[in-house]
Amino acid sequence: MAAKILCACANGSGTSLMMQLTVERVAKKLNMDVSQVHHCALAEGTSTATNFDIACFPRNFENMFKSAADTGKVVCIPLKNVLSDKEIEEKFVEAGLDKKFAK
């Protein structure tokens, strides 16, 4: 099963696009099977998060994704540094996503 990943930031342009590129790089390094990585603004992200397997966002917006996390369908990954390969890799491995979505 291939993962669908959401990357959300405040406005959905610069930061989320850079986060998307970082997430794609990390997923490739971890040999994860990913069908889609979508970047968007918080408003879209919070309303569509349950359509994704993984949601990545700046940690100061974690409370906005609480309802998505509570469904148990979405693994929410709050990030201190959304451009850090190291942090994203650590969080993915910690959550077992590298194994769950292994190619």
Biopython code that builds the backbone (N, CA, C, O; Angstrom):
import numpy as np
from Bio.PDB.StructureBuilder import StructureBuilder

atoms = [
    (1, "MET", "N", (0.847, -1.192, 0.000)),
    (1, "MET", "CA", (0.000, 0.000, 0.000)),
    (1, "MET", "C", (0.885, 1.246, 0.000)),
    (1, "MET", "O", (1.749, 1.397, 0.864)),
    (2, "ALA", "N", (0.676, 2.111, -0.941)),
    (2, "ALA", "CA", (1.470, 3.335, -1.055)),
    (2, "ALA", "C", (0.896, 4.437, -0.164)),
    (2, "ALA", "O", (-0.318, 4.568, -0.006)),
    (3, "ALA", "N", (1.793, 5.211, 0.402)),
    (3, "ALA", "CA", (1.392, 6.292, 1.307)),
    (3, "ALA", "C", (0.982, 7.540, 0.547)),
    (3, "ALA", "O", (1.540, 7.872, -0.499)),
    (4, "LYS", "N", (-0.014, 8.223, 1.106)),
    (4, "LYS", "CA", (-0.392, 9.557, 0.647)),
    (4, "LYS", "C", (-0.005, 10.507, 1.775)),
    (4, "LYS", "O", (-0.443, 10.348, 2.914)),
    (5, "ILE", "N", (0.826, 11.500, 1.441)),
    (5, "ILE", "CA", (1.370, 12.395, 2.459)),
    (5, "ILE", "C", (0.936, 13.830, 2.202)),
    (5, "ILE", "O", (0.984, 14.319, 1.073)),
    (6, "LEU", "N", (0.515, 14.489, 3.267)),
    (6, "LEU", "CA", (0.097, 15.891, 3.227)),
    (6, "LEU", "C", (1.150, 16.747, 3.927)),
    (6, "LEU", "O", (1.619, 16.393, 5.008)),
    (7, "CYS", "N", (1.524, 17.871, 3.317)),
    (7, "CYS", "CA", (2.434, 18.846, 3.916)),
    (7, "CYS", "C", (1.695, 20.184, 3.959)),
    (7, "CYS", "O", (1.376, 20.753, 2.915)),
    (8, "ALA", "N", (1.425, 20.681, 5.153)),
    (8, "ALA", "CA", (0.642, 21.912, 5.286)),
    (8, "ALA", "C", (1.421, 22.984, 6.039)),
    (8, "ALA", "O", (2.145, 22.693, 6.991)),
    (9, "CYS", "N", (1.259, 24.228, 5.597)),
    (9, "CYS", "CA", (1.818, 25.384, 6.306)),
    (9, "CYS", "C", (0.773, 26.496, 6.285)),
    (9, "CYS", "O", (-0.307, 26.329, 5.719)),
    (10, "ALA", "N", (1.089, 27.599, 6.889)),
    (10, "ALA", "CA", (0.115, 28.678, 7.042)),
    (10, "ALA", "C", (-0.529, 29.112, 5.722)),
    (10, "ALA", "O", (-1.755, 29.171, 5.627)),
    (11, "ASN", "N", (0.281, 29.414, 4.706)),
    (11, "ASN", "CA", (-0.263, 29.924, 3.452)),
    (11, "ASN", "C", (-0.294, 28.929, 2.307)),
    (11, "ASN", "O", (-0.956, 29.166, 1.297)),
    (12, "GLY", "N", (0.413, 27.822, 2.451)),
    (12, "GLY", "CA", (0.374, 26.782, 1.431)),
    (12, "GLY", "C", (1.220, 27.038, 0.211)),
    (12, "GLY", "O", (1.015, 26.412, -0.828)),
    (13, "SER", "N", (2.174, 27.954, 0.319)),
    (13, "SER", "CA", (3.016, 28.214, -0.853)),
    (13, "SER", "C", (4.465, 27.819, -0.577)),
    (13, "SER", "O", (4.844, 26.680, -0.853)),
    (14, "GLY", "N", (5.268, 28.704, -0.054)),
    (14, "GLY", "CA", (6.704, 28.468, 0.093)),
    (14, "GLY", "C", (7.100, 27.367, 1.047)),
    (14, "GLY", "O", (7.764, 26.412, 0.645)),
    (15, "THR", "N", (6.711, 27.479, 2.296)),
    (15, "THR", "CA", (7.154, 26.530, 3.312)),
    (15, "THR", "C", (6.640, 25.125, 3.038)),
    (15, "THR", "O", (7.394, 24.159, 3.159)),
    (16, "SER", "N", (5.380, 24.997, 2.674)),
    (16, "SER", "CA", (4.841, 23.653, 2.436)),
    (16, "SER", "C", (5.470, 23.009, 1.203)),
    (16, "SER", "O", (5.640, 21.791, 1.164)),
    (17, "LEU", "N", (5.814, 23.805, 0.204)),
    (17, "LEU", "CA", (6.484, 23.267, -0.981)),
    (17, "LEU", "C", (7.880, 22.766, -0.604)),
    (17, "LEU", "O", (8.284, 21.683, -1.028)),
    (18, "MET", "N", (8.613, 23.542, 0.184)),
    (18, "MET", "CA", (9.948, 23.119, 0.631)),
    (18, "MET", "C", (9.835, 21.870, 1.520)),
    (18, "MET", "O", (10.670, 20.968, 1.439)),
    (19, "MET", "N", (8.801, 21.826, 2.365)),
    (19, "MET", "CA", (8.573, 20.652, 3.206)),
    (19, "MET", "C", (8.285, 19.437, 2.322)),
    (19, "MET", "O", (8.786, 18.344, 2.590)),
    (20, "GLN", "N", (7.487, 19.618, 1.278)),
    (20, "GLN", "CA", (7.172, 18.528, 0.360)),
    (20, "GLN", "C", (8.446, 17.956, -0.248)),
    (20, "GLN", "O", (8.610, 16.737, -0.306)),
    (21, "LEU", "N", (9.345, 18.817, -0.698)),
    (21, "LEU", "CA", (10.596, 18.360, -1.302)),
    (21, "LEU", "C", (11.440, 17.590, -0.288)),
    (21, "LEU", "O", (12.061, 16.584, -0.630)),
    (22, "THR", "N", (11.462, 18.061, 0.955)),
    (22, "THR", "CA", (12.208, 17.384, 2.014)),
    (22, "THR", "C", (11.589, 16.021, 2.319)),
    (22, "THR", "O", (12.303, 15.025, 2.443)),
    (23, "VAL", "N", (10.263, 15.979, 2.439)),
    (23, "VAL", "CA", (9.557, 14.722, 2.712)),
    (23, "VAL", "C", (9.802, 13.716, 1.585)),
    (23, "VAL", "O", (10.033, 12.537, 1.852)),
    (24, "GLU", "N", (9.755, 14.166, 0.344)),
    (24, "GLU", "CA", (10.002, 13.275, -0.796)),
    (24, "GLU", "C", (11.416, 12.704, -0.735)),
    (24, "GLU", "O", (11.621, 11.519, -0.997)),
    (25, "ARG", "N", (12.381, 13.538, -0.392)),
    (25, "ARG", "CA", (13.776, 13.109, -0.293)),
    (25, "ARG", "C", (13.942, 12.055, 0.820)),
    (25, "ARG", "O", (14.610, 11.038, 0.627)),
    (26, "VAL", "N", (13.332, 12.312, 1.971)),
    (26, "VAL", "CA", (13.422, 11.385, 3.110)),
    (26, "VAL", "C", (12.710, 10.068, 2.784)),
    (26, "VAL", "O", (13.238, 8.996, 3.077)),
    (27, "ALA", "N", (11.536, 10.135, 2.190)),
    (27, "ALA", "CA", (10.790, 8.921, 1.840)),
    (27, "ALA", "C", (11.594, 8.063, 0.867)),
    (27, "ALA", "O", (11.611, 6.837, 0.974)),
    (28, "LYS", "N", (12.252, 8.711, -0.072)),
    (28, "LYS", "CA", (13.081, 7.979, -1.028)),
    (28, "LYS", "C", (14.254, 7.312, -0.301)),
    (28, "LYS", "O", (14.567, 6.151, -0.562)),
    (29, "LYS", "N", (14.897, 8.043, 0.608)),
    (29, "LYS", "CA", (16.021, 7.494, 1.378)),
    (29, "LYS", "C", (15.585, 6.291, 2.203)),
    (29, "LYS", "O", (16.329, 5.317, 2.324)),
    (30, "LEU", "N", (14.370, 6.353, 2.777)),
    (30, "LEU", "CA", (13.850, 5.263, 3.597)),
    (30, "LEU", "C", (13.209, 4.147, 2.762)),
    (30, "LEU", "O", (12.696, 3.167, 3.303)),
    (31, "ASN", "N", (13.251, 4.315, 1.430)),
    (31, "ASN", "CA", (12.684, 3.343, 0.498)),
    (31, "ASN", "C", (11.193, 3.112, 0.759)),
    (31, "ASN", "O", (10.710, 1.980, 0.744)),
    (32, "MET", "N", (10.480, 4.213, 0.998)),
    (32, "MET", "CA", (9.039, 4.149, 1.243)),
    (32, "MET", "C", (8.283, 4.198, -0.079)),
    (32, "MET", "O", (8.707, 4.864, -1.023)),
    (33, "ASP", "N", (7.178, 3.498, -0.135)),
    (33, "ASP", "CA", (6.292, 3.507, -1.296)),
    (33, "ASP", "C", (5.298, 4.650, -1.111)),
    (33, "ASP", "O", (4.399, 4.570, -0.274)),
    (34, "VAL", "N", (5.464, 5.711, -1.894)),
    (34, "VAL", "CA", (4.631, 6.907, -1.765)),
    (34, "VAL", "C", (3.937, 7.185, -3.094)),
    (34, "VAL", "O", (4.593, 7.312, -4.128)),
    (35, "SER", "N", (2.613, 7.279, -3.062)),
    (35, "SER", "CA", (1.864, 7.551, -4.287)),
    (35, "SER", "C", (1.619, 9.043, -4.499)),
    (35, "SER", "O", (1.439, 9.494, -5.630)),
    (36, "GLN", "N", (1.613, 9.813, -3.394)),
    (36, "GLN", "CA", (1.301, 11.239, -3.509)),
    (36, "GLN", "C", (1.884, 12.001, -2.333)),
    (36, "GLN", "O", (1.821, 11.557, -1.187)),
    (37, "VAL", "N", (2.459, 13.172, -2.647)),
    (37, "VAL", "CA", (2.833, 14.137, -1.615)),
    (37, "VAL", "C", (2.212, 15.457, -2.048)),
    (37, "VAL", "O", (2.547, 15.994, -3.103)),
    (38, "HIS", "N", (1.309, 15.971, -1.232)),
    (38, "HIS", "CA", (0.549, 17.176, -1.565)),
    (38, "HIS", "C", (0.879, 18.276, -0.570)),
    (38, "HIS", "O", (0.911, 18.039, 0.638)),
    (39, "HIS", "N", (1.126, 19.485, -1.078)),
    (39, "HIS", "CA", (1.345, 20.612, -0.164)),
    (39, "HIS", "C", (0.196, 21.603, -0.296)),
    (39, "HIS", "O", (-0.354, 21.796, -1.380)),
    (40, "CYS", "N", (-0.158, 22.229, 0.829)),
    (40, "CYS", "CA", (-1.307, 23.138, 0.828)),
    (40, "CYS", "C", (-1.276, 24.046, 2.050)),
    (40, "CYS", "O", (-0.397, 23.937, 2.905)),
    (41, "ALA", "N", (-2.254, 24.941, 2.112)),
    (41, "ALA", "CA", (-2.429, 25.834, 3.259)),
    (41, "ALA", "C", (-3.123, 25.080, 4.390)),
    (41, "ALA", "O", (-3.747, 24.043, 4.167)),
    (42, "LEU", "N", (-3.009, 25.608, 5.595)),
    (42, "LEU", "CA", (-3.614, 24.976, 6.770)),
    (42, "LEU", "C", (-5.112, 24.739, 6.616)),
    (42, "LEU", "O", (-5.613, 23.683, 7.001)),
    (43, "ALA", "N", (-5.828, 25.707, 6.060)),
    (43, "ALA", "CA", (-7.285, 25.572, 5.931)),
    (43, "ALA", "C", (-7.636, 24.327, 5.122)),
    (43, "ALA", "O", (-8.511, 23.556, 5.516)),
    (44, "GLU", "N", (-6.961, 24.131, 3.999)),
    (44, "GLU", "CA", (-7.198, 22.941, 3.187)),
    (44, "GLU", "C", (-6.688, 21.696, 3.915)),
    (44, "GLU", "O", (-7.343, 20.654, 3.917)),
    (45, "GLY", "N", (-5.526, 21.818, 4.524)),
    (45, "GLY", "CA", (-4.906, 20.681, 5.211)),
    (45, "GLY", "C", (-5.756, 20.121, 6.328)),
    (45, "GLY", "O", (-5.917, 18.906, 6.440)),
    (46, "THR", "N", (-6.301, 20.993, 7.153)),
    (46, "THR", "CA", (-7.104, 20.511, 8.280)),
    (46, "THR", "C", (-8.419, 19.892, 7.809)),
    (46, "THR", "O", (-8.941, 18.980, 8.452)),
    (47, "SER", "N", (-8.952, 20.379, 6.701)),
    (47, "SER", "CA", (-10.227, 19.839, 6.224)),
    (47, "SER", "C", (-10.064, 18.573, 5.385)),
    (47, "SER", "O", (-11.026, 17.823, 5.219)),
    (48, "THR", "N", (-8.861, 18.318, 4.851)),
    (48, "THR", "CA", (-8.661, 17.136, 4.003)),
    (48, "THR", "C", (-7.682, 16.123, 4.596)),
    (48, "THR", "O", (-7.388, 15.113, 3.956)),
    (49, "ALA", "N", (-7.180, 16.368, 5.789)),
    (49, "ALA", "CA", (-6.148, 15.507, 6.387)),
    (49, "ALA", "C", (-6.548, 14.036, 6.435)),
    (49, "ALA", "O", (-5.700, 13.161, 6.263)),
    (50, "THR", "N", (-7.822, 13.755, 6.664)),
    (50, "THR", "CA", (-8.250, 12.357, 6.780)),
    (50, "THR", "C", (-8.209, 11.620, 5.436)),
    (50, "THR", "O", (-8.417, 10.407, 5.398)),
    (51, "ASN", "N", (-7.947, 12.325, 4.347)),
    (51, "ASN", "CA", (-7.780, 11.682, 3.037)),
    (51, "ASN", "C", (-6.347, 11.203, 2.832)),
    (51, "ASN", "O", (-6.027, 10.625, 1.793)),
    (52, "PHE", "N", (-5.478, 11.442, 3.823)),
    (52, "PHE", "CA", (-4.065, 11.103, 3.716)),
    (52, "PHE", "C", (-3.673, 10.123, 4.816)),
    (52, "PHE", "O", (-4.362, 9.992, 5.828)),
    (53, "ASP", "N", (-2.556, 9.439, 4.597)),
    (53, "ASP", "CA", (-2.032, 8.512, 5.597)),
    (53, "ASP", "C", (-1.145, 9.236, 6.603)),
    (53, "ASP", "O", (-1.083, 8.865, 7.775)),
    (54, "ILE", "N", (-0.458, 10.277, 6.127)),
    (54, "ILE", "CA", (0.501, 11.025, 6.943)),
    (54, "ILE", "C", (0.271, 12.510, 6.722)),
    (54, "ILE", "O", (0.097, 12.952, 5.587)),
    (55, "ALA", "N", (0.271, 13.281, 7.801)),
    (55, "ALA", "CA", (0.157, 14.741, 7.700)),
    (55, "ALA", "C", (1.364, 15.363, 8.409)),
    (55, "ALA", "O", (1.598, 15.099, 9.588)),
    (56, "CYS", "N", (2.125, 16.183, 7.691)),
    (56, "CYS", "CA", (3.283, 16.885, 8.241)),
    (56, "CYS", "C", (2.968, 18.380, 8.286)),
    (56, "CYS", "O", (2.386, 18.931, 7.353)),
    (57, "PHE", "N", (3.358, 19.020, 9.375)),
    (57, "PHE", "CA", (3.048, 20.435, 9.550)),
    (57, "PHE", "C", (3.923, 21.004, 10.661)),
    (57, "PHE", "O", (4.463, 20.247, 11.468)),
    (58, "PRO", "N", (4.073, 22.344, 10.713)),
    (58, "PRO", "CA", (4.824, 22.955, 11.823)),
    (58, "PRO", "C", (4.135, 22.640, 13.149)),
    (58, "PRO", "O", (2.908, 22.672, 13.239)),
    (59, "ARG", "N", (4.925, 22.335, 14.173)),
    (59, "ARG", "CA", (4.332, 21.860, 15.430)),
    (59, "ARG", "C", (3.454, 22.886, 16.134)),
    (59, "ARG", "O", (2.617, 22.509, 16.954)),
    (60, "ASN", "N", (3.621, 24.174, 15.836)),
    (60, "ASN", "CA", (2.748, 25.161, 16.471)),
    (60, "ASN", "C", (1.303, 25.071, 15.963)),
    (60, "ASN", "O", (0.419, 25.739, 16.500)),
    (61, "PHE", "N", (1.055, 24.246, 14.928)),
    (61, "PHE", "CA", (-0.304, 24.044, 14.418)),
    (61, "PHE", "C", (-0.855, 22.668, 14.805)),
    (61, "PHE", "O", (-1.875, 22.238, 14.268)),
    (62, "GLU", "N", (-0.189, 21.983, 15.726)),
    (62, "GLU", "CA", (-0.564, 20.616, 16.079)),
    (62, "GLU", "C", (-2.018, 20.506, 16.539)),
    (62, "GLU", "O", (-2.712, 19.553, 16.185)),
    (63, "ASN", "N", (-2.477, 21.473, 17.323)),
    (63, "ASN", "CA", (-3.856, 21.417, 17.825)),
    (63, "ASN", "C", (-4.886, 21.457, 16.691)),
    (63, "ASN", "O", (-5.997, 20.951, 16.850)),
    (64, "MET", "N", (-4.531, 22.045, 15.566)),
    (64, "MET", "CA", (-5.457, 22.143, 14.437)),
    (64, "MET", "C", (-5.663, 20.784, 13.750)),
    (64, "MET", "O", (-6.642, 20.593, 13.029)),
    (65, "PHE", "N", (-4.733, 19.840, 13.978)),
    (65, "PHE", "CA", (-4.831, 18.519, 13.365)),
    (65, "PHE", "C", (-5.282, 17.460, 14.368)),
    (65, "PHE", "O", (-5.246, 16.267, 14.063)),
    (66, "LYS", "N", (-5.706, 17.882, 15.562)),
    (66, "LYS", "CA", (-6.098, 16.950, 16.616)),
    (66, "LYS", "C", (-7.255, 16.044, 16.179)),
    (66, "LYS", "O", (-7.223, 14.840, 16.436)),
    (67, "SER", "N", (-8.264, 16.600, 15.528)),
    (67, "SER", "CA", (-9.404, 15.779, 15.121)),
    (67, "SER", "C", (-8.990, 14.735, 14.089)),
    (67, "SER", "O", (-9.509, 13.619, 14.098)),
    (68, "ALA", "N", (-8.057, 15.087, 13.195)),
    (68, "ALA", "CA", (-7.563, 14.115, 12.212)),
    (68, "ALA", "C", (-6.781, 13.011, 12.916)),
    (68, "ALA", "O", (-6.936, 11.834, 12.593)),
    (69, "ALA", "N", (-5.942, 13.389, 13.877)),
    (69, "ALA", "CA", (-5.142, 12.409, 14.629)),
    (69, "ALA", "C", (-6.052, 11.490, 15.432)),
    (69, "ALA", "O", (-5.791, 10.292, 15.547)),
    (70, "ASP", "N", (-7.116, 12.051, 15.982)),
    (70, "ASP", "CA", (-8.038, 11.279, 16.819)),
    (70, "ASP", "C", (-8.792, 10.200, 16.045)),
    (70, "ASP", "O", (-9.300, 9.255, 16.648)),
    (71, "THR", "N", (-8.874, 10.327, 14.713)),
    (71, "THR", "CA", (-9.566, 9.315, 13.916)),
    (71, "THR", "C", (-8.773, 8.015, 13.869)),
    (71, "THR", "O", (-9.335, 6.944, 13.641)),
    (72, "GLY", "N", (-7.455, 8.115, 14.086)),
    (72, "GLY", "CA", (-6.604, 6.942, 13.998)),
    (72, "GLY", "C", (-6.242, 6.569, 12.573)),
    (72, "GLY", "O", (-5.490, 5.620, 12.353)),
    (73, "LYS", "N", (-6.768, 7.303, 11.601)),
    (73, "LYS", "CA", (-6.487, 7.033, 10.190)),
    (73, "LYS", "C", (-5.239, 7.762, 9.709)),
    (73, "LYS", "O", (-4.599, 7.337, 8.747)),
    (74, "VAL", "N", (-4.895, 8.860, 10.377)),
    (74, "VAL", "CA", (-3.811, 9.728, 9.923)),
    (74, "VAL", "C", (-2.703, 9.756, 10.973)),
    (74, "VAL", "O", (-2.962, 9.949, 12.161)),
    (75, "VAL", "N", (-1.468, 9.561, 10.516)),
    (75, "VAL", "CA", (-0.320, 9.726, 11.406)),
    (75, "VAL", "C", (0.110, 11.178, 11.277)),
    (75, "VAL", "O", (0.597, 11.598, 10.227)),
    (76, "CYS", "N", (-0.071, 11.943, 12.345)),
    (76, "CYS", "CA", (0.281, 13.367, 12.322)),
    (76, "CYS", "C", (1.720, 13.537, 12.800)),
    (76, "CYS", "O", (2.116, 13.006, 13.837)),
    (77, "ILE", "N", (2.490, 14.292, 12.017)),
    (77, "ILE", "CA", (3.902, 14.506, 12.298)),
    (77, "ILE", "C", (4.145, 16.003, 12.484)),
    (77, "ILE", "O", (4.399, 16.710, 11.509)),
    (78, "PRO", "N", (4.070, 16.496, 13.730)),
    (78, "PRO", "CA", (4.393, 17.896, 13.982)),
    (78, "PRO", "C", (5.913, 18.088, 13.954)),
    (78, "PRO", "O", (6.655, 17.291, 14.528)),
    (79, "LEU", "N", (6.363, 19.138, 13.290)),
    (79, "LEU", "CA", (7.797, 19.344, 13.092)),
    (79, "LEU", "C", (8.282, 20.661, 13.674)),
    (79, "LEU", "O", (7.631, 21.696, 13.533)),
    (80, "LYS", "N", (9.425, 20.608, 14.326)),
    (80, "LYS", "CA", (10.078, 21.824, 14.823)),
    (80, "LYS", "C", (10.717, 22.561, 13.648)),
    (80, "LYS", "O", (10.584, 23.778, 13.523)),
    (81, "ASN", "N", (11.417, 21.808, 12.783)),
    (81, "ASN", "CA", (12.066, 22.375, 11.603)),
    (81, "ASN", "C", (11.566, 21.609, 10.385)),
    (81, "ASN", "O", (12.012, 20.492, 10.127)),
    (82, "VAL", "N", (10.654, 22.197, 9.647)),
    (82, "VAL", "CA", (10.000, 21.512, 8.526)),
    (82, "VAL", "C", (10.950, 21.234, 7.358)),
    (82, "VAL", "O", (10.594, 20.508, 6.430)),
    (83, "LEU", "N", (12.154, 21.809, 7.402)),
    (83, "LEU", "CA", (13.120, 21.603, 6.331)),
    (83, "LEU", "C", (14.246, 20.661, 6.740)),
    (83, "LEU", "O", (15.222, 20.512, 6.006)),
    (84, "SER", "N", (14.124, 20.027, 7.893)),
    (84, "SER", "CA", (15.173, 19.155, 8.408)),
    (84, "SER", "C", (14.970, 17.706, 7.970)),
    (84, "SER", "O", (14.045, 17.034, 8.425)),
    (85, "ASP", "N", (15.841, 17.236, 7.084)),
    (85, "ASP", "CA", (15.803, 15.831, 6.671)),
    (85, "ASP", "C", (15.926, 14.940, 7.906)),
    (85, "ASP", "O", (15.199, 13.956, 8.044)),
    (86, "LYS", "N", (16.846, 15.288, 8.797)),
    (86, "LYS", "CA", (17.127, 14.485, 9.987)),
    (86, "LYS", "C", (15.879, 14.357, 10.863)),
    (86, "LYS", "O", (15.526, 13.254, 11.280)),
    (87, "GLU", "N", (15.212, 15.480, 11.144)),
    (87, "GLU", "CA", (14.023, 15.435, 12.004)),
    (87, "GLU", "C", (12.900, 14.628, 11.358)),
    (87, "GLU", "O", (12.264, 13.811, 12.023)),
    (88, "ILE", "N", (12.654, 14.849, 10.077)),
    (88, "ILE", "CA", (11.582, 14.129, 9.391)),
    (88, "ILE", "C", (11.894, 12.635, 9.346)),
    (88, "ILE", "O", (11.012, 11.807, 9.572)),
    (89, "GLU", "N", (13.141, 12.295, 9.057)),
    (89, "GLU", "CA", (13.526, 10.874, 9.037)),
    (89, "GLU", "C", (13.325, 10.245, 10.414)),
    (89, "GLU", "O", (12.776, 9.148, 10.520)),
    (90, "GLU", "N", (13.764, 10.928, 11.460)),
    (90, "GLU", "CA", (13.599, 10.411, 12.825)),
    (90, "GLU", "C", (12.132, 10.197, 13.169)),
    (90, "GLU", "O", (11.770, 9.165, 13.734)),
    (91, "LYS", "N", (11.284, 11.170, 12.831)),
    (91, "LYS", "CA", (9.850, 11.067, 13.149)),
    (91, "LYS", "C", (9.183, 9.943, 12.357)),
    (91, "LYS", "O", (8.337, 9.227, 12.894)),
    (92, "PHE", "N", (9.557, 9.780, 11.079)),
    (92, "PHE", "CA", (8.988, 8.711, 10.258)),
    (92, "PHE", "C", (9.376, 7.345, 10.822)),
    (92, "PHE", "O", (8.537, 6.453, 10.940)),
    (93, "VAL", "N", (10.660, 7.190, 11.169)),
    (93, "VAL", "CA", (11.133, 5.910, 11.712)),
    (93, "VAL", "C", (10.500, 5.636, 13.073)),
    (93, "VAL", "O", (10.079, 4.513, 13.352)),
    (94, "GLU", "N", (10.434, 6.668, 13.922)),
    (94, "GLU", "CA", (9.830, 6.536, 15.252)),
    (94, "GLU", "C", (8.374, 6.076, 15.155)),
    (94, "GLU", "O", (7.911, 5.289, 15.980)),
    (95, "ALA", "N", (7.659, 6.570, 14.146)),
    (95, "ALA", "CA", (6.250, 6.214, 13.957)),
    (95, "ALA", "C", (6.089, 4.894, 13.182)),
    (95, "ALA", "O", (4.969, 4.424, 12.981)),
    (96, "GLY", "N", (7.211, 4.300, 12.748)),
    (96, "GLY", "CA", (7.151, 3.039, 12.008)),
    (96, "GLY", "C", (6.688, 3.181, 10.575)),
    (96, "GLY", "O", (6.304, 2.195, 9.947)),
    (97, "LEU", "N", (6.718, 4.390, 10.051)),
    (97, "LEU", "CA", (6.214, 4.632, 8.693)),
    (97, "LEU", "C", (7.130, 4.024, 7.638)),
    (97, "LEU", "O", (6.669, 3.632, 6.566)),
    (98, "ASP", "N", (8.429, 3.943, 7.937)),
    (98, "ASP", "CA", (9.368, 3.341, 6.986)),
    (98, "ASP", "C", (9.064, 1.859, 6.791)),
    (98, "ASP", "O", (9.290, 1.319, 5.708)),
    (99, "LYS", "N", (8.558, 1.203, 7.818)),
    (99, "LYS", "CA", (8.200, -0.224, 7.728)),
    (99, "LYS", "C", (6.793, -0.400, 7.150)),
    (99, "LYS", "O", (6.562, -1.265, 6.305)),
    (100, "LYS", "N", (5.857, 0.432, 7.617)),
    (100, "LYS", "CA", (4.465, 0.322, 7.158)),
    (100, "LYS", "C", (4.334, 0.558, 5.658)),
    (100, "LYS", "O", (3.531, -0.094, 4.989)),
    (101, "PHE", "N", (5.125, 1.494, 5.131)),
    (101, "PHE", "CA", (5.036, 1.837, 3.704)),
    (101, "PHE", "C", (6.294, 1.440, 2.933)),
    (101, "PHE", "O", (6.670, 2.099, 1.964)),
    (102, "ALA", "N", (6.942, 0.354, 3.373)),
    (102, "ALA", "CA", (8.145, -0.125, 2.690)),
    (102, "ALA", "C", (7.794, -0.628, 1.291)),
    (102, "ALA", "O", (6.737, -1.219, 1.071)),
    (103, "LYS", "N", (8.699, -0.381, 0.362)),
    (103, "LYS", "CA", (8.483, -0.865, -1.018)),
    (103, "LYS", "C", (8.656, -2.364, -1.066)),
    (103, "LYS", "O", (8.518, -2.967, -2.130)),
]
sb = StructureBuilder()
sb.init_structure("model")
sb.init_model(0)
sb.init_chain("A")
sb.init_seg("    ")
for serial, (resi, resn, name, xyz) in enumerate(atoms, 1):
    if name == "N":
        sb.init_residue(resn, " ", resi, " ")
    sb.init_atom(name, np.array(xyz, "f"), 0.0, 1.0, " ", f" {name:<3s}", serial, name[0])
structure = sb.get_structure()
